[in-house]
Amino acid sequence: MPAALAVAVIIVLAVIDVGVAQQPISNTNTALRFACGTNDAMSLATFSRNLNSTFSQLRSQLSNTGVYYAQAQNFVNGDAVYGVAQCRNYLSSTQCLACFDVAVSTIEPACGSANGANVILDNCFLRFENYDGFYKDPQGSSDVDVPAICGNESTSEPITAFNQSVEKLLSDIRDATPRTSDFYIASTRQVGSATNATVYAIAQCVENASNTICKNCLNTAYNSLSSCLPADEGRAINVACFMRFSEFPFFQNNQTINLIPFLAKGSSSKSGMIIGVSSGAGLLLLLLALFLWFRHWSKSKAVGKGDALDASELQGAKCYSYQDLKVATNNFSEEYLIGKGGFGEVFKAVVDGGNIVAVKKLHVGFRAKKEFENEVNLISNVRHRNLILQLGWCIDGPELLLVLEYMPQGSLDKFLWGEKKGTLNWKQRSEIIFGIARGLVHLHGEFHVKIIHRDIKSSNILLDSDFQPKIADFGLARFLPEDQTHVSTRFAGTMGYTAPEYAIRGHLSEKVDTYSFGIVALEVISGRNCSDVNDSGPRTEYLLDRAWELYEKGIPIKLIDEAIDPNEYQEEGVKKIIEIALMCTQSPASLRPTMSEVYIMLSSEPELEQRQMSRPTYIDVDRRIHIGGSCE
């Protein structure tokens, strides 16, 4: 048996759970807590219009796949209404909206004309006030320390083993959650070693809160929940965070998040898989896809009547016919063309009775069609608000086709140095940098398969109607043909964005994406292409050269795009992001932070811990090496 196949089989056998059916999911949308404000609106008619409009906007945002947090506001003619809603990340969009609707129907009759209210359910929460301060500080003046809601029954498992397992699991998710990109963790733990029982737990903070507020709230929640033991379930409810444990499953087994990257600084999951390294990796993914299909099939066979599995457990992508996509794009005509890239052309299309999508034509011929299908089906289960959703594929025509969600604003590069140059303000740019970081954190450590993108660049960042970024082309780098001008036999990437150790020696790790993120962040700040040369000074300077030179002189703020209004930003905040970007481009790769560490730094106070840094190494488009640190 070849070594790669042996390793793949060992990994698959290590995680396969043959013949054990997932228990029915235990979830309800019963209100756990609600509170109404003590003051009435000034004008009930105006207040009602603003409240209904706010609820409508929140619901519209939550209807988008991968969106679990929404905020909206309306203040026409006074009686302002500021609202937030958040769903648990294990829900499908349909389930999220169902919970939101219950929340609305709970608040409206109970609170009448009160100009503030909040309601917390197992699956979501909803809050509105007549002020916006709680967006950044969700605790506000109305929050109190609420006792945990404990189950009425004691655990059926050995009490000591159960208590120890629950306390360790809750402790781990308490510590890990503030370090994730969206303040959310779902995890499981086996109860002792002499039983097959499992305990399930989640923790979630209000996404727009600060890291400090999240930590403090979860510490309180952990202490509160500990008092529930040995009850078989418990919930800690607070307007800033929510924590829950249960003997009974309330999310699917494949919806857990790897805790390791968020518990030990600098550690990474050794069991994660790198998509696109070699044919062995492709085979491994094939086996994993088959395993997931087998597990899904075995569960469906084992589940009895009335215990149907949630359709969101393993949704997969849809297989489209080539003829239908050909018609939808008018035979892939120029008038439908919306973009070109290393993978091929992208066309706008309308499918499935009115849905606008993007169809990407991949120039890879018939190579590895079945492998392509299995990988795309697997990657289609990666759902995050900062990652492009892959809706389907087609393999029955002369090209391989991907069907993706449509991004109306197009790619980021158009707004930095293309036809829409200079139109992004600082708030939009900073949110784009944060969003890219969030998406990479999810790819590297929050999905059950580790995915290294390998080609992060501004043209692979797409913007939705609200200018929120979505990373495109993740997991598909291995399908790039080797005759592309920016692709060699040693790596798939784009010169200027590619980490030196990968471009020179083929050394691939998640730190390759960290390097590329740093370059893109500098592009967003400066509005300048990393490959453009500045010949106006005494020597030729690329963007990374310029950023480092200004950093050494203590004036990194001069890197910022002159098109941005100076009144829109604080210099310390911009300086911090530039410093983080330069940390990301350090060599060797061990000096770079992980993306989870990057996101924590971006979310923290402006002051950064001082680090010794050296001039970064840069590989230009002509493959010339600008030496800084080691390329090993």
ROPA-727496 format. One line per 8 residues: for each residue x, y, z of C-alpha. Coordinates in steps of 0.02 Angstrom, whole numbers, m for minus. Layout:
X Y Z | ... $
END
This chain:
0 0 0 | 74 172 m46 | 123 280 103 | 1 419 62 | m143 296 49 | m93 211 211 | m92 377 304 | m261 423 229 $
m338 257 280 | m269 273 457 | m340 449 475 | m511 400 407 | m521 243 515 | m469 345 667 | m622 457 654 | m753 342 578 $
m899 296 692 | m982 145 613 | m1159 96 663 | m1189 233 793 | m1334 344 744 | m1338 528 792 | m1474 553 922 | m1617 669 876 $
m1569 851 896 | m1643 927 1053 | m1685 1109 1015 | m1830 1223 1050 | m1869 1406 1019 | m1944 1438 1191 | m1899 1606 1267 | m1779 1582 1414 $
m1778 1763 1469 | m1851 1928 1411 | m1851 2102 1482 | m1942 2261 1433 | m1880 2439 1450 | m1954 2552 1583 | m1988 2702 1470 | m2122 2719 1336 $
m2097 2786 1161 | m2145 2968 1133 | m2253 2932 980 | m2321 2755 967 | m2355 2770 779 | m2179 2832 738 | m2099 2708 857 | m2195 2562 780 $
m2142 2609 604 | m1960 2622 655 | m1968 2460 755 | m2048 2363 612 | m1922 2431 489 | m1778 2381 604 | m1848 2206 625 | m1868 2190 436 $
m1687 2241 405 | m1624 2120 537 | m1723 1977 462 | m1661 2017 287 | m1480 2010 344 | m1504 1845 436 | m1582 1767 281 | m1409 1766 199 $
m1314 1603 213 | m1175 1609 342 | m1240 1768 425 | m1279 1744 610 | m1264 1921 676 | m1358 2075 616 | m1383 2253 673 | m1497 2388 604 $
m1567 2556 655 | m1707 2676 609 | m1736 2850 681 | m1858 2936 563 | m1951 3078 652 | m1879 3033 822 | m1910 2878 929 | m1749 2797 869 $
m1738 2607 867 | m1569 2519 867 | m1578 2331 852 | m1466 2177 854 | m1504 1994 825 | m1391 1843 834 | m1418 1659 798 | m1314 1511 856 $
m1194 1459 719 | m1256 1280 711 | m1419 1336 631 | m1465 1341 448 | m1531 1507 380 | m1708 1438 387 | m1689 1385 569 | m1611 1554 613 $
m1759 1648 538 | m1882 1535 628 | m1801 1578 795 | m1797 1763 751 | m1983 1761 711 | m2020 1681 881 | m1914 1815 964 | m2012 1954 878 $
m2179 1876 922 | m2122 1863 1104 | m2064 2043 1122 | m2202 2136 1030 | m2355 2087 1134 | m2260 2076 1299 | m2172 2245 1293 | m2301 2353 1205 $
m2238 2531 1182 | m2078 2510 1285 | m1933 2589 1191 | m1814 2446 1234 | m1822 2257 1256 | m1722 2098 1241 | m1765 1914 1229 | m1649 1763 1238 $
m1693 1592 1167 | m1593 1432 1151 | m1559 1466 967 | m1550 1656 956 | m1574 1823 1042 | m1651 1989 993 | m1628 2160 1070 | m1679 2339 1031 $
m1652 2503 1122 | m1673 2689 1088 | m1484 2716 1099 | m1337 2639 1007 | m1211 2622 1148 | m1250 2438 1172 | m1181 2397 998 | m1005 2405 1069 $
m1049 2371 1251 | m1193 2246 1251 | m1196 2236 1441 | m1259 2414 1457 | m1341 2478 1615 | m1490 2361 1602 | m1394 2198 1620 | m1391 2099 1781 $
m1309 1939 1840 | m1439 1808 1798 | m1434 1635 1881 | m1408 1487 1766 | m1556 1384 1709 | m1519 1206 1762 | m1600 1045 1704 | m1728 961 1816 $
m1646 790 1803 | m1476 730 1862 | m1359 649 1738 | m1381 464 1705 | m1191 446 1692 | m1068 418 1836 | m1075 586 1926 | m889 612 1957 $
m839 574 1777 | m983 679 1710 | m942 830 1819 | m758 823 1773 | m795 810 1587 | m920 952 1588 | m810 1068 1692 | m659 1039 1579 $
m762 1063 1421 | m841 1223 1486 | m672 1287 1543 | m597 1255 1371 | m737 1340 1274 | m735 1485 1397 | m550 1514 1358 | m562 1479 1171 $
m717 1577 1122 | m645 1754 1142 | m502 1702 1027 | m612 1648 881 | m658 1759 735 | m843 1769 780 | m844 1735 968 | m922 1562 948 $
m871 1384 994 | m964 1219 984 | m878 1064 1052 | m905 893 1128 | m818 787 1257 | m827 603 1300 | m886 569 1477 | m744 474 1561 $
m658 323 1483 | m780 186 1534 | m930 254 1441 | m979 302 1264 | m1082 450 1324 | m1046 624 1254 | m1080 797 1324 | m1117 941 1205 $
m1079 1125 1239 | m1074 1294 1154 | m1019 1469 1202 | m1060 1627 1106 | m1032 1812 1139 | m1119 1955 1052 | m1012 1970 897 | m985 2157 903 $
m928 2159 1084 | m748 2184 1135 | m633 2040 1178 | m630 2098 1360 | m820 2102 1376 | m830 1928 1300 | m700 1859 1422 | m783 1936 1574 $
m956 1877 1524 | m898 1698 1492 | m807 1692 1659 | m972 1737 1744 | m1065 1610 1636 | m941 1472 1677 | m954 1503 1865 | m1143 1508 1852 $
m1156 1346 1751 | m1040 1252 1868 | m1175 1266 2001 | m1292 1162 1892 | m1190 1002 1905 | m1234 859 1910 | m1390 913 1814 | m1398 838 1639 $
m1405 1011 1557 | m1385 1194 1596 | m1391 1367 1517 | m1306 1529 1567 | m1401 1675 1492 | m1340 1853 1480 | m1363 1990 1351 | m1175 1988 1317 $
m1150 1799 1304 | m1233 1628 1308 | m1163 1462 1367 | m1248 1293 1365 | m1208 1111 1401 | m1315 955 1383 | m1308 766 1385 | m1421 775 1233 $
m1358 834 1063 | m1420 1004 1007 | m1302 1022 857 | m1231 898 732 | m1068 805 761 | m987 884 607 | m1024 1060 671 | m893 1060 808 $
m744 1178 805 | m565 1127 836 | m515 1202 1003 | m328 1172 991 | m277 1331 896 | m371 1438 1022 | m307 1359 1183 | m118 1350 1162 $
m30 1501 1088 | 57 1456 927 | m9 1279 922 | m100 1208 773 | m204 1057 739 | m95 912 687 | m245 819 623 | m294 957 502 $
m278 921 316 | m200 1034 186 | m302 1044 28 | m203 1046 m132 | m28 992 m80 | m10 836 m183 | m103 694 m263 | m95 608 m93 $
m192 754 m19 | m321 738 m157 | m340 553 m119 | m357 594 65 | m497 716 27 | m580 587 m83 | m578 463 61 | m641 595 181 $
m783 640 64 | m828 455 49 | m820 439 237 | m937 587 261 | m1057 515 135 | m1050 344 220 | m1080 420 391 | m1227 520 325 $
m1298 362 242 | m1275 254 396 | m1359 383 506 | m1507 399 390 | m1528 209 392 | m1519 204 582 | m1639 345 619 | m1816 288 652 $
m1980 365 596 | m2005 539 665 | m1819 560 695 | m1768 630 525 | m1598 711 520 | m1585 898 493 | m1557 931 308 | m1421 1056 351 $
m1307 919 419 | m1225 879 253 | m1306 986 119 | m1174 971 m16 | m1178 1059 m183 | m1300 1042 m326 | m1250 960 m490 | m1304 1071 m635 $
m1318 1018 m816 | m1198 1097 m939 | m1342 1140 m1056 | m1436 1235 m921 | m1283 1339 m875 | m1244 1368 m1059 | m1419 1438 m1086 | m1412 1541 m925 $
m1252 1627 m986 | m1307 1643 m1168 | m1173 1520 m1222 | m1045 1603 m1107 | m1056 1764 m1206 | m955 1923 m1175 | m1109 2018 m1117 | m1124 1900 m968 $
m937 1903 m927 | m903 1984 m757 | m724 1933 m722 | m567 1838 m768 | m436 1756 m659 | m308 1619 m646 | m443 1486 m644 | m541 1552 m793 $
m685 1667 m838 | m834 1708 m726 | m1008 1738 m796 | m1167 1808 m720 | m1316 1692 m737 | m1495 1669 m676 | m1538 1490 m623 | m1669 1395 m526 $
m1812 1510 m569 | m1733 1679 m534 | m1578 1658 m425 | m1431 1765 m483 | m1268 1668 m472 | m1091 1673 m539 | m1032 1532 m652 | m845 1503 m655 $
m772 1409 m803 | m615 1314 m750 | m481 1283 m881 | m432 1110 m823 | m510 1000 m958 | m569 828 m904 | m432 797 m777 | m487 713 m616 $
m672 749 m639 | m732 633 m503 | m600 697 m383 | m655 874 m425 | m836 830 m388 | m795 756 m218 | m686 902 m166 | m813 1032 m219 $
m951 938 m130 | m847 939 28 | m796 1122 15 | m977 1170 m16 | m1009 1130 167 | m890 1270 218 | m1008 1409 266 | m949 1574 337 $
m1001 1753 303 | m826 1796 240 | m810 1649 121 | m892 1634 m49 | m1029 1503 m45 | m1005 1368 m177 | m1179 1318 m233 | m1143 1184 m362 $
m1041 1117 m505 | m1051 1041 m677 | m940 905 m752 | m1038 846 m903 | m973 974 m1028 | m805 1019 m1108 | m754 1120 m954 | m775 1102 m768 $
m895 1233 m701 | m924 1303 m526 | m1085 1390 m475 | m1053 1521 m341 | m1153 1653 m249 | m1153 1817 m344 | m1058 1966 m273 | m1132 2128 m345 $
m984 2241 m306 | m854 2130 m389 | m674 2110 m331 | m578 2217 m207 | m439 2265 m329 | m562 2369 m431 | m589 2481 m280 | m404 2498 m238 $
m323 2535 m407 | m456 2492 m538 | m600 2590 m609 | m675 2624 m435 | m511 2680 m358 | m525 2792 m205 | m710 2761 m171 | m687 2656 m14 $
m685 2753 149 | m581 2703 301 | m725 2615 392 | m755 2506 239 | m570 2468 219 | m546 2421 401 | m699 2307 396 | m630 2225 239 $
m465 2188 328 | m558 2117 479 | m672 2013 368 | m527 1935 271 | m445 1889 436 | m607 1811 500 | m624 1706 342 | m446 1641 354 $
m466 1598 538 | m615 1490 490 | m521 1404 348 | m369 1368 456 | m446 1314 619 | m634 1321 634 | m688 1197 500 | m662 1011 526 $
m540 1007 379 | m392 1128 377 | m393 1225 214 | m244 1328 157 | m294 1447 19 | m121 1478 m59 | m179 1621 m171 | m245 1761 m60 $
m242 1922 m161 | m354 2073 m188 | m432 2002 m347 | m485 1847 m248 | m577 1953 m119 | m755 1990 m176 | m872 2119 m99 | m1058 2101 m66 $
m1186 2241 m76 | m1133 2304 96 | m946 2298 50 | m917 2150 165 | m774 2042 98 | m787 1861 45 | m637 1754 4 | m654 1663 m163 $
m567 1512 m241 | m522 1430 m75 | m482 1245 m86 | m467 1243 m275 | m285 1292 m302 | m239 1113 m345 | m345 1124 m503 | m242 1264 m578 $
m152 1207 m737 | 36 1219 m726 | 56 1321 m884 | m17 1479 m807 | 109 1619 m804 | 97 1642 m616 | 101 1458 m572 | 252 1345 m564 $
267 1159 m536 | 315 1195 m356 | 171 1304 m301 | 4 1380 m349 | 1 1564 m309 | 34 1739 m372 | 205 1822 m365 | 203 1975 m254 $
80 1894 m134 | 169 1727 m111 | 272 1689 44 | 457 1667 m1 | 478 1495 78 | 335 1431 m30 | 390 1516 m190 | 573 1465 m172 $
569 1297 m83 | 389 1239 m95 | 367 1240 94 | 180 1253 126 | 95 1293 291 | m48 1403 348 | 82 1542 373 | 85 1558 182 $
m90 1631 194 | m35 1741 339 | 100 1818 228 | m25 1850 87 | m148 1927 210 | m14 2049 265 | 17 2103 85 | m170 2125 51 $
m192 2226 211 | m54 2345 154 | m140 2361 m16 | m306 2404 67 | m224 2537 174 | m120 2614 36 | m232 2589 m116 | m78 2528 m207 $
m42 2364 m297 | 97 2265 m213 | 180 2235 m382 | 181 2416 m438 | 352 2499 m433 | 380 2674 m366 | 524 2750 m467 | 507 2927 m400 $
631 2906 m257 | 816 2869 m253 | 783 2683 m280 | 650 2566 m347 | 521 2527 m212 | 383 2399 m204 | 240 2422 m81 | 318 2309 51 $
483 2404 35 | 393 2568 60 | 292 2507 209 | 447 2443 296 | 545 2602 263 | 407 2711 337 | 392 2593 486 | 579 2606 521 $
567 2796 515 | 422 2794 638 | 299 2870 513 | 197 2720 448 | 42 2830 438 | 113 2906 278 | 72 2742 191 | m114 2777 198 $
m206 2813 35 | m220 3001 7 | m398 2973 m55 | m454 2936 124 | m517 3084 225 | m400 3107 376 | m552 3143 484 | m613 2964 457 $
m475 2875 551 | m367 2881 707 | m182 2872 669 | m146 2747 809 | m274 2625 739 | m201 2634 563 | m25 2618 631 | m75 2460 727 $
m144 2375 571 | 13 2419 471 | 122 2344 608 | 16 2185 610 | 29 2173 420 | 219 2186 432 | 221 2051 567 | 127 1940 444 $
263 1962 312 | 412 1916 422 | 528 1773 376 | 556 1636 424 | 374 1583 437 | 391 1542 622 | 402 1729 658 | 229 1760 585 $
75 1751 696 | m65 1628 657 | m223 1704 585 | m314 1676 749 | m177 1778 835 | m191 1910 698 | m378 1926 727 | m354 1943 915 $
m225 2081 887 | m340 2171 765 | m482 2164 892 | m378 2221 1042 | m332 2393 1103 | m223 2503 989 | m64 2469 1089 | 30 2315 1026 $
158 2212 1116 | 328 2266 1051 | 408 2134 940 | 580 2131 862 | 552 2135 674 | 669 2131 525 | 649 2187 345 | 529 2065 259 $
580 1960 109 | 483 1993 m50 | 474 1898 m215 | 427 2014 m359 | 335 1969 m519 | 500 1934 m607 | 545 1809 m470 | 682 1921 m404 $
713 1902 m217 | 718 2058 m108 | 806 1984 42 | 751 2024 219 | 733 1878 339 | 771 1695 308 | 672 1605 172 | 686 1435 255 $
END
